[in-house]
Amino acid sequence: MAGVLKRFIPLFDRVLVEKFTPLTTSKGGLLIPESSQAKVPQGVVVAVGEGARNDNGTIQPMSVAVGETVLLPEWGGTKIDLDEQEYFIYKESEFLGKFKPDS
């Protein structure tokens, strides 16, 4: 992932996210069919842009940071492949929320 961060920087209020993958095997080792796998609408922020410009030209700071876990919408995002890994680009306003780290 470090190579991706050096080569790709999202523009404006866009965020690069690595989605969590659903479980493909049960705790007992049984394979879970794709139709029965639960969707995981969460991901970890990998890279962020500098922020969008408001009407007077100042940059609005981003509300998410690298390493944070975000709740993703069911649809949306632009899929890209970097270093043979799948990532998605979202606008910051598309996120439904973010999770606080465990204290």
Summary of the structure (lengths in Angstrom):
residues: 103
radius of gyration: 15.7
end to end distance: 25.6
largest distance: 57.9
contacts: 247
relative contact order: 0.27
helix: 12%
strand: 33%
